[in-house]
Amino acid sequence: MAQNAWLQGLGLLFLFGLLHPMMTTAQQSPGTLQPVLNLMPMPASVQSGAGSLRVDATFSVAFTGYAEPRLEHAAERFLRQLARQTALPLSLKPARTARATLVIQTDHASAEIQEVGEDESYVLEVSRTGARLTAPTPLGTMHGLRTFLQLVDVSPDGFAAPSVTIQDKPRFPWRGLMIDSARHFIPLDVIRRNLEGMEAVKMNVFHWHLSENQGFRVESRKFPKLHELGSDGLYYTQEEMREIVAYSRERGIRVVPEFDMPGHSTAWFVGHPELASGKGPYEIERKWGVFDPAMDPTNERVYKFLDDLIGEMAKIFPDHFFHIGGDEVNGKEWDANPKIQAFMKANGLKNNEALQAYFSGRVQNLVAKHGKAVIGWDEVLVPGVPKDIVIQSWRGQASLAQAARQGYRGILSNGYYLDLGWSAARHYAVDPLSGDAANLSAEEKQRILGGESCMWSEYVSAENVDSRIWPRNAPIAERLWSPQDIRDPASMYARLDFISPRLEWLGLTHRTSYRLMLQRIVGPSATPEEFAALRTLADVVEPVKDYTRHRTAPVEPTSVTPMNRLVDAVPLESDAARRFSEMVDGFIGFSCQSEDAAAEIRAKLARWAGNDAKLQPLFARSFLANEAAANSRDLSALGASGLLALDAIKELKRQDEAWKARQLVVIAEVSKPKAQLLLVVAPAVQRLIEMAAGEKSCSGNPW
């Protein structure tokens, strides 16, 4: 009986959540539910007050204490964004007075060149009569302004921010996003709007991957052949890169450039084959994977070249860290080069790992010569490397912990690869201080600086890259900012549903680009009904996961393959499928007796069952749509099976094993990837089938 009551209570909470999608609840103490603010990342400390602060056209901002142009600009951006969110005719200039709706007190300047571990804390106090933001540095002030923007919401009496006292600071000092602009070139306007998104969720490192087998994307005035011959004409000028550095600093974001070496470097050799270990000739790679070309670690001309290039780039990127890559060298060119083999023998280098360690040591000295410290992927951690390097781990917490025990600082990227297509919940569960890293001493844990999400760009374009980063990047930002015990996925998703559309007010296109790409697929002659039917299908499929897309492609993809298919348009995580799964779980948790939940589930299943027929005319006209014909048939079959299960549950007719076997054959078939897409509502329908067959019992049902 106690379990049955608990399940009924869970179902009531589920139904309450359906009716109130903008309210998140969290268990504060046994038997007590309190509303939680729709903030992401969640602050370190939140104390709710009484009432709220009205936000209307008289809203104003004023500074006291320390001031600098960057603070003025931050306040102006804040006011523009607030005006955009509310459509209120606000004054867009802050004042120098103690009287304003929001008074900002900043104590002192931050470092001229932003450093790891600077004070980013702030205190935000909101009452019925006004608000006050205090911070030691401009970094904290900017974070507090972003929090205030998230607080403002529509209310019955107008726009308002709830009364609250927030004391906040980050858990980790390194909270980064890596964007790969080398495999596919990412235009500057896309970079800028992603920097806006980073500021909104308090990320503070933009890791810019600038060279790769498929392109060298940086103007070099010392070695112009690098970008002239190695970029297809798609590169950033030095003025543009400086502009991005300045744009980032205005938002409290450091820019760390990455020039991958000695591997991942084919594009370098198109203009400078003398750097390579092989004979060439070399061309820009169009395919994906790990390739043979690599720099020649035994050639002194390589180090002179890199000395000059690093020196040139160090003047553009002021950050203390310089990323040299260092990963995935297969060594085939080294093995085939007699001169390199002779060098290894003469210098006692027993294998290619030792040769790469020799190369990395030489390059680290060059980076240090130009006043920088090296970041590299796991492979650069070899005996004897300087202690000021930072290890970026794609291998996981064990590798990170190993580096920390040896005295090296590290950042985690394993588990934060956005291109793998994982759910936000799966990324959210990854913690830099979990696994082997959880067993480190307190001193060793201090060497774990944080983490970086990674957006590798084999399957992204300027059109869809936002949808591959956002909104799933926001929970990663929370993992790196918020206290470790803030980790409830239900709360995270509820807040993410609130934050995701807010991110589009900043100019991000992770939702709008989806619709535009679907419109391309249906073509201009499609009817509204046909578009709606394609959207019904697209909303419940996801691209295949991990790196299976390359292996399941109908033809081998290249860097010039158009990204105009349904697999390119749909989000990497389906909100509709997640909500349907929650709906089914809530229905089951409510003893399968909620008529409202049953009706909503039935409506969705019926829509799916009849959807394929609506798409047939479109499939006949559009080759892009027709690719998903099998997915469409699967969705209709799944809808029909789900309706059968729902009927059996309603009529309390337990189905036999033969019936269940037939339905599970349907589930198995529709769960197979087709057109590189997964029908991700299948598991939820399977749970209904299992309920109908009595494999799992709905409380209150006779079986």
C-alpha positions in Angstrom: 0.0 0.0 0.0 2.8 2.4 0.8 4.4 1.8 -2.5 1.1 2.2 -4.3 0.6 5.6 -2.6 4.1 6.7 -3.5 3.5 5.8 -7.1 0.2 7.7 -7.2 2.0 10.7 -5.7 4.7 10.4 -8.4 2.0 10.4 -11.0 0.4 13.5 -9.5 3.7 15.3 -9.6 4.2 14.2 -13.2 0.8 15.6 -14.2 1.5 18.8 -12.2 4.7 19.2 -14.2 2.7 18.9 -17.5 0.5 21.7 -16.4 3.3 23.9 -15.1 6.3 23.5 -17.5 8.1 26.6 -16.3 8.2 25.5 -12.6 11.0 23.2 -11.4 10.7 21.4 -8.1 13.4 20.1 -5.9 13.4 18.0 -2.8 14.7 20.4 -0.1 13.9 18.2 2.9 11.8 15.0 3.4 8.2 15.6 2.4 8.8 19.3 1.4 8.8 20.5 -2.2 9.9 24.1 -2.9 10.1 25.9 -6.2 13.6 26.2 -7.7 14.5 29.1 -9.9 15.0 28.5 -13.6 18.7 29.2 -13.5 21.5 27.5 -15.4 24.1 27.1 -14.1 22.5 26.8 -10.6 24.3 29.2 -8.2 26.3 28.0 -5.2 23.8 29.4 -2.7 20.2 30.7 -3.2 17.9 32.1 -0.5 14.4 33.0 -1.7 12.7 36.1 -0.3 9.2 37.4 -0.3 7.6 39.1 -3.4 9.4 40.2 -6.5 11.0 43.2 -8.2 8.9 44.7 -11.0 10.8 45.2 -14.3 9.2 47.9 -16.4 10.2 50.7 -18.7 11.7 52.7 -15.8 14.3 49.9 -15.0 17.8 51.4 -14.7 21.3 50.3 -14.0 24.0 52.3 -12.1 27.6 51.8 -11.1 29.4 52.6 -7.9 33.0 51.8 -7.1 35.4 50.6 -9.7 34.6 51.3 -13.4 36.1 50.5 -16.7 34.9 50.5 -20.3 34.4 46.7 -20.2 31.9 47.1 -17.3 30.1 49.8 -19.2 29.8 47.6 -22.2 28.6 44.6 -20.1 25.9 46.7 -18.7 24.9 48.0 -22.1 24.7 44.4 -23.4 22.7 43.4 -20.4 20.2 46.2 -21.0 19.9 45.4 -24.7 19.2 41.8 -23.9 16.7 42.7 -21.2 14.9 45.0 -23.7 15.0 42.2 -26.3 13.5 39.6 -23.8 10.8 42.0 -22.6 10.2 44.4 -25.6 10.3 47.2 -23.0 11.7 50.6 -24.2 14.6 50.7 -21.7 17.3 53.2 -21.4 20.3 51.4 -22.7 23.0 53.5 -20.9 24.1 52.8 -17.3 24.4 55.8 -14.9 27.0 56.8 -12.3 24.7 57.3 -9.4 23.7 55.4 -6.3 20.0 55.5 -7.3 18.8 52.9 -9.8 16.8 49.7 -10.0 20.0 47.7 -10.1 23.1 49.1 -8.4 26.4 47.5 -9.3 29.4 47.6 -7.1 32.7 46.2 -8.5 35.7 46.4 -6.2 38.7 46.4 -8.5 40.1 45.5 -11.9 40.8 42.0 -13.0 44.1 40.9 -14.6 45.0 42.8 -17.9 45.3 39.4 -19.5 42.7 37.1 -18.0 44.2 34.3 -15.9 43.2 30.9 -14.7 41.7 31.1 -11.2 40.8 34.8 -11.0 38.0 35.7 -8.6 34.7 35.2 -10.5 32.4 35.4 -7.5 29.4 37.7 -7.1 26.5 38.4 -4.7 23.1 39.3 -6.2 20.4 40.6 -3.9 16.9 41.2 -5.3 14.0 42.7 -3.2 10.7 44.3 -4.0 12.3 47.7 -4.0 15.5 47.1 -6.0 18.5 45.0 -6.7 22.2 45.1 -5.8 25.0 43.3 -7.5 28.5 43.2 -5.8 31.6 41.5 -7.1 35.3 41.8 -6.5 36.2 41.9 -10.2 34.4 42.7 -13.5 34.3 38.9 -14.2 32.0 38.4 -11.2 29.9 41.4 -12.3 29.4 40.0 -15.7 28.3 36.6 -14.3 25.9 38.3 -11.9 24.3 40.2 -14.8 23.7 37.0 -16.7 22.0 35.5 -13.6 19.7 38.5 -13.3 18.7 38.1 -17.0 17.6 34.5 -16.2 15.6 35.7 -13.2 13.4 38.0 -15.2 10.2 36.4 -16.4 6.6 37.2 -17.3 4.2 37.4 -14.4 0.5 38.2 -14.0 1.4 41.8 -13.2 4.1 42.3 -15.8 7.8 41.3 -16.0 9.4 40.7 -12.7 12.4 39.1 -10.9 11.8 37.1 -7.7 13.2 38.4 -4.5 16.3 36.3 -3.8 19.8 36.5 -2.4 22.4 34.6 -4.5 26.0 34.1 -3.4 27.8 32.4 -6.2 31.2 31.3 -7.4 32.4 28.6 -9.8 33.5 25.2 -8.8 36.2 25.0 -11.4 38.3 27.8 -12.9 38.4 26.3 -16.4 35.1 26.0 -18.2 35.6 25.7 -21.9 34.1 25.0 -25.3 36.2 23.8 -28.1 35.0 24.6 -31.6 36.8 22.9 -34.6 37.0 25.5 -37.3 39.4 23.4 -39.3 37.5 20.4 -40.7 34.6 22.6 -41.6 35.2 26.4 -41.6 33.0 28.2 -39.1 32.3 31.8 -40.1 32.9 34.6 -37.6 29.3 35.5 -37.0 28.7 31.9 -35.9 31.7 32.1 -33.5 30.4 35.4 -32.1 27.0 34.1 -31.3 28.4 31.0 -29.6 30.6 33.3 -27.5 27.3 35.0 -26.5 26.0 31.6 -25.5 29.1 30.8 -23.5 28.8 34.1 -21.6 25.2 33.3 -20.8 26.1 30.0 -19.1 29.3 31.4 -17.5 31.8 29.5 -19.6 35.2 31.2 -19.7 37.5 29.5 -22.2 37.0 29.4 -26.0 39.4 26.7 -27.3 39.8 27.4 -31.0 40.9 24.4 -33.1 42.5 26.2 -36.1 44.5 23.6 -38.1 43.8 20.1 -39.3 44.2 17.8 -42.2 41.3 19.5 -43.9 42.4 23.0 -43.5 44.9 25.6 -42.1 42.5 28.4 -41.1 44.8 31.2 -40.0 46.5 33.9 -42.0 50.2 33.8 -41.5 52.2 36.7 -42.9 55.5 34.9 -42.3 54.3 31.8 -44.1 51.5 32.8 -46.4 51.5 29.5 -48.3 49.9 27.9 -45.2 46.6 29.7 -45.7 46.9 30.4 -49.4 47.3 26.8 -50.3 46.0 25.0 -47.3 42.6 26.5 -46.6 40.5 26.6 -49.9 40.4 30.3 -49.3 38.5 29.8 -46.0 40.6 31.3 -43.2 40.6 34.0 -40.6 42.7 37.1 -41.1 44.9 38.3 -38.3 42.6 41.3 -37.8 39.6 39.0 -37.5 41.3 36.8 -34.9 42.3 39.9 -32.8 38.7 41.0 -33.0 37.5 37.6 -31.7 40.1 37.9 -28.8 38.8 41.3 -27.9 35.1 40.2 -28.3 35.8 37.3 -26.0 37.6 39.4 -23.4 34.6 41.8 -23.2 32.6 38.7 -22.1 35.1 37.3 -19.6 36.3 34.6 -22.0 39.8 33.5 -22.7 40.8 32.4 -26.2 43.2 29.4 -26.4 44.3 28.6 -30.0 45.2 25.1 -31.1 47.6 24.3 -33.9 47.7 20.5 -34.1 51.2 18.9 -34.5 53.0 16.7 -35.4 50.0 14.8 -36.8 46.6 16.1 -38.1 48.8 18.4 -40.2 48.3 17.5 -43.9 47.0 21.0 -44.8 50.4 22.4 -43.6 52.3 20.3 -46.1 50.4 21.5 -49.2 52.4 24.7 -49.1 55.3 23.4 -47.1 56.1 19.8 -48.0 59.6 20.3 -46.5 58.1 19.9 -43.0 56.7 16.5 -43.7 58.2 13.1 -43.0 57.0 11.6 -46.3 57.8 12.4 -49.9 54.4 13.9 -50.9 53.0 15.6 -52.9 50.3 16.6 -50.4 46.7 17.7 -50.9 44.1 19.0 -48.5 42.3 16.0 -47.1 38.7 15.7 -48.0 37.9 12.5 -46.1 37.7 11.9 -42.3 39.9 9.8 -40.1 43.5 9.5 -38.9 46.0 10.0 -41.8 49.6 9.1 -42.3 51.3 12.5 -42.9 53.2 13.9 -39.9 55.9 16.5 -39.3 59.5 15.3 -39.4 60.8 15.5 -35.7 64.4 15.0 -36.9 64.4 18.0 -39.3 65.8 21.2 -37.7 64.0 23.3 -40.3 60.8 22.2 -38.7 61.7 23.7 -35.4 62.9 27.0 -37.0 59.6 27.1 -38.9 57.5 26.4 -35.7 59.6 29.0 -33.7 58.6 31.7 -36.2 55.0 30.6 -36.5 54.4 30.3 -32.8 56.0 33.7 -32.3 53.7 35.2 -34.8 50.6 33.6 -33.3 51.6 34.4 -29.8 51.3 38.1 -30.7 47.7 37.6 -31.8 46.6 35.4 -28.9 47.6 36.9 -25.6 46.4 34.0 -23.4 49.1 32.3 -21.3 48.3 28.9 -22.9 49.0 27.7 -26.4 47.6 24.3 -27.5 49.8 22.1 -29.6 47.5 19.1 -30.1 49.8 16.2 -30.1 47.3 13.4 -30.6 46.7 10.4 -33.0 50.0 10.1 -34.8 50.0 6.7 -36.5 53.7 6.8 -37.2 53.6 5.2 -40.7 55.6 8.0 -42.4 58.1 7.8 -39.6 58.5 4.0 -40.0 59.0 4.4 -43.8 61.6 7.1 -43.6 65.2 5.8 -43.4 66.6 9.1 -42.2 64.1 9.2 -39.3 64.9 5.6 -38.4 68.6 6.3 -38.4 68.0 9.3 -36.1 66.0 7.3 -33.7 68.8 4.6 -33.5 71.5 7.2 -33.0 69.6 9.0 -30.3 68.4 5.9 -28.4 64.7 6.5 -29.3 63.2 3.0 -29.1 59.8 3.7 -30.6 57.5 6.3 -32.1 56.2 7.3 -28.7 59.7 8.2 -27.7 60.1 10.1 -31.0 56.9 12.1 -30.4 58.1 12.8 -26.8 61.3 14.2 -28.3 59.2 16.4 -30.7 56.8 17.6 -28.0 59.8 18.5 -25.7 61.3 20.6 -28.5 58.0 22.4 -29.2 57.3 23.0 -25.5 60.6 24.8 -25.3 59.6 27.0 -28.3 56.2 27.8 -26.7 57.9 28.7 -23.5 60.4 30.9 -25.4 57.4 33.0 -26.5 56.0 33.4 -23.0 53.4 30.7 -23.2 52.7 27.3 -21.5 51.6 24.3 -23.5 48.3 22.5 -23.5 48.2 19.2 -25.2 46.0 16.1 -25.5 46.9 13.1 -23.3 49.7 12.0 -25.6 52.0 14.9 -24.6 52.3 13.6 -21.0 55.7 11.9 -21.2 58.5 11.7 -18.6 60.3 14.9 -18.1 57.9 17.4 -19.6 57.7 20.8 -17.8 55.3 21.0 -14.8 53.5 24.1 -16.2 51.9 22.2 -19.1 48.2 21.4 -18.9 46.9 18.0 -20.0 43.6 17.9 -21.9 42.2 14.4 -21.4 40.2 12.8 -24.2 40.8 9.4 -22.5 39.0 10.0 -19.2 39.4 10.5 -15.5 42.0 7.8 -15.1 44.4 9.6 -17.4 43.5 12.9 -15.7 44.2 11.5 -12.3 47.5 10.0 -13.4 48.6 13.4 -14.6 47.5 15.1 -11.3 49.5 12.5 -9.3 52.6 13.4 -11.2 52.1 17.1 -10.5 50.4 18.2 -13.7 47.3 20.3 -14.1 44.5 18.9 -16.3 41.2 19.5 -17.9 38.6 16.8 -18.8 37.0 16.5 -22.2 36.2 12.8 -22.2 32.4 12.6 -21.7 31.9 16.1 -23.1 32.3 15.4 -26.8 29.2 17.0 -28.1 29.6 15.5 -31.6 28.9 12.0 -30.1 25.2 12.9 -29.9 24.8 11.8 -26.3 21.9 13.1 -24.2 22.2 16.1 -22.0 21.7 13.8 -19.0 24.6 11.6 -20.0 27.0 14.5 -20.4 25.6 16.0 -17.1 26.5 12.8 -15.2 30.2 13.2 -16.1 32.3 14.9 -13.5 36.0 15.9 -13.6 36.4 14.6 -10.1 34.6 11.3 -10.4 36.1 7.8 -11.2 39.8 7.6 -10.5 40.0 11.4 -9.9 37.6 11.0 -6.9 40.4 9.2 -5.0 43.0 12.0 -5.4 44.3 13.9 -2.4 43.0 17.4 -1.8 46.2 18.9 -3.2 46.0 16.7 -6.3 42.3 17.6 -6.9 43.4 21.3 -7.1 45.3 20.3 -10.2 42.0 19.4 -12.0 41.2 22.8 -13.4 37.8 21.8 -14.9 36.7 20.7 -18.3 35.9 21.5 -21.9 33.1 20.4 -24.2 34.2 19.7 -27.7 32.5 20.3 -31.0 34.4 18.4 -33.7 33.1 19.5 -37.1 33.1 16.5 -39.5 29.3 16.7 -39.6 28.6 20.4 -38.9 28.2 23.4 -41.0 27.5 27.1 -40.2 23.8 26.2 -40.6 23.5 23.4 -38.0 26.5 23.8 -35.7 24.5 25.7 -33.1 22.1 22.8 -32.8 25.0 20.4 -32.3 26.3 22.6 -29.4 23.2 23.9 -27.8 21.3 23.4 -25.6 23.2 20.3 -24.5 26.3 22.5 -23.8 24.5 24.3 -21.0 24.3 21.3 -18.6 28.0 20.8 -19.1 28.5 24.4 -18.2 26.5 23.8 -15.0 28.6 20.7 -14.2 31.7 22.8 -14.3 30.3 25.8 -12.4 27.8 24.5 -9.8 28.4 22.5 -6.6 29.0 18.8 -7.2 25.8 17.8 -5.4 23.6 19.7 -8.0 23.1 16.8 -10.3 19.4 15.9 -10.6 18.6 15.3 -14.3 14.9 16.0 -13.9 15.6 19.4 -12.5 18.3 20.0 -15.1 15.9 19.2 -18.0 13.1 21.4 -16.6 15.5 24.3 -16.3 17.0 23.5 -19.7 13.5 23.7 -21.3 13.4 27.3 -19.9 16.9 28.3 -20.8 17.0 26.9 -24.4 14.6 29.4 -26.0 16.3 32.2 -24.0 19.6 31.3 -25.7 18.0 32.1 -29.1 17.3 35.7 -27.9 21.1 36.0 -28.0 21.2 35.1 -31.7 21.8 31.4 -31.5 19.9 29.3 -34.0 19.7 25.8 -32.5 15.9 25.9 -32.8 15.2 28.1 -35.8 17.8 26.4 -38.1 15.9 23.1 -37.5 12.8 24.5 -39.1 14.6 26.1 -42.0 16.5 22.9 -42.8 13.2 20.9 -42.8 11.7 23.5 -45.1 14.5 22.8 -47.6 13.8 19.1 -47.4 10.0 19.5 -48.1 10.6 22.1 -50.8 8.5 25.3 -51.5 5.5 23.4 -52.9 4.8 21.4 -49.8 1.5 21.9 -48.0 1.4 22.9 -44.3 0.0 19.4 -43.6 3.0 17.8 -45.3 5.5 20.0 -43.4 3.7 19.1 -40.2 3.9 15.4 -41.0 7.6 15.6 -41.6 8.0 17.6 -38.4 6.1 14.8 -36.5 8.6 12.3 -37.8 11.7 14.5 -37.4 10.8 15.4 -33.8 11.1 11.7 -32.6 14.3 10.6 -34.4 18.0 11.3 -33.6 21.2 10.8 -35.6 23.1 7.6 -34.9 25.5 7.9 -31.9 29.2 7.9 -31.3 31.2 7.6 -34.5 28.8 5.1 -36.3 27.7 7.7 -38.8 30.9 7.3 -40.8 30.5 3.6 -40.9 26.8 3.6 -41.8 27.0 6.3 -44.5 25.4 5.3 -47.9 28.5 6.8 -49.6 31.8 7.8 -47.9 31.3 11.3 -46.6 33.8 14.1 -47.3 34.4 17.7 -46.4 32.4 18.7 -49.5 29.4 16.5 -48.9 26.3 18.7 -48.6 24.7 18.6 -45.1 21.1 18.8 -46.3 19.7 15.5 -45.2 17.2 14.8 -42.4 20.1 13.5 -40.2 21.8 16.9 -40.5 18.6 18.8 -39.6 17.3 17.0 -36.6 18.6 17.8 -33.1 21.1 15.3 -31.5 18.7 14.9 -28.6 14.9 14.7 -29.2 12.9 16.8 -26.7 9.7 15.3 -27.9 11.0 11.7 -27.3 12.2 12.6 -23.8 8.9 14.1 -22.9 6.9 11.2 -24.3 9.1 8.8 -22.3 8.4 10.9 -19.1 4.7 10.9 -20.0 4.7 7.1 -20.2 6.7 6.7 -17.0 4.3 9.1 -15.2 1.3 7.1 -16.6 2.7 3.9 -15.3 3.7 5.5 -12.0 0.1 6.7 -11.6 -1.1 3.1 -11.7 -2.0 3.4 -15.4 -5.2 5.0 -14.2 -4.8 8.7 -15.3 -7.4 9.3 -18.0 -5.7 12.6 -19.0 -2.3 11.0 -19.4 -3.7 8.0 -21.3 -5.6 10.4 -23.6 -2.4 12.4 -24.3 -0.4 9.2 -25.0 -3.2 7.9 -27.2 -3.3 11.1 -29.2 0.4 10.9 -29.9 0.3 7.2 -30.8 -2.6 7.8 -33.2 -0.8 10.7 -34.8 2.2 8.5 -35.4 0.1 5.6 -36.7 -1.5 7.8 -39.4 1.6 9.9 -40.2 3.1 7.8 -43.0 0.1 8.1 -45.2 0.3 11.9 -45.0 4.0 11.8 -46.1 3.5 9.7 -49.2 2.9 12.6 -51.6 6.0 14.3 -50.2 8.2 11.2 -50.6 7.2 11.1 -54.3 8.3 14.7 -54.8 11.4 15.2 -52.6 14.5 12.9 -52.8 15.6 14.4 -49.4 12.4 13.5 -47.8 12.2 10.1 -49.5 15.4 9.0 -47.8 13.4 8.8 -44.5 10.5 6.7 -46.0 11.6 3.6 -44.0 11.7 5.7 -40.8 8.2 6.9 -41.6 6.9 3.4 -42.0 8.5 2.5 -38.7 6.9 5.3 -36.8 3.5 4.4 -38.0 4.1 0.7 -37.1 5.3 1.8 -33.7 2.2 4.0 -33.2 -0.1 1.0 -34.1 1.7 -1.3 -31.6 1.4 1.3 -28.9 -2.3 1.8 -29.5 -2.8 -2.0 -29.1 -0.9 -2.0 -25.8 -2.9 1.0 -24.5 -6.2 -0.6 -25.4 -5.2 -3.8 -23.5 -4.2 -1.7 -20.5 -7.4 0.2 -20.6 -9.6 -2.9 -20.9 -7.5 -4.8 -18.2 -6.9 -7.6 -20.8 -3.5 -9.2 -20.1 -2.0 -10.2 -23.5 -0.4 -13.5 -24.0 3.2 -14.3 -24.8 2.5 -14.7 -28.5 1.0 -11.2 -28.7 4.0 -9.8 -26.8 6.4 -11.6 -29.1 4.8 -10.1 -32.2 4.9 -6.6 -30.8 8.6 -7.0 -29.7 9.4 -8.0 -33.3 8.0 -4.6 -34.3 10.1 -2.9 -31.6 13.3 -4.7 -32.7 12.7 -3.7 -36.4 11.9 -0.1 -35.8 14.9 0.2 -33.4 17.3 -0.5 -36.2 19.0 2.7 -37.6 17.8 3.7 -41.0 19.0 6.7 -43.0 21.5 7.1 -40.1 18.5 7.9 -37.8 17.2 6.2 -34.6 13.5 6.1 -33.7 14.1 7.1 -30.1 10.5 6.7 -28.9 10.6 2.9 -29.3 11.8 2.2 -25.7 8.8 4.0 -24.2 6.3 2.1 -26.4 8.1 -1.1 -25.4 7.3 -0.3 -21.8 3.6 0.0 -22.7 3.8 -3.4 -24.5 5.4 -5.0 -21.4 2.7 -3.5 -19.2 0.0 -4.9 -21.5 1.6 -8.4 -21.4 1.9 -8.3 -17.6 5.7 -8.4 -17.6 5.5 -5.3 -15.4 2.5 -4.6 -13.2 0.5 -1.4 -13.2 -0.5 -1.0 -9.5 -4.2 -1.7 -9.2 -4.4 -3.9 -12.3 -5.5 -7.5 -11.6 -2.4 -9.1 -12.9 
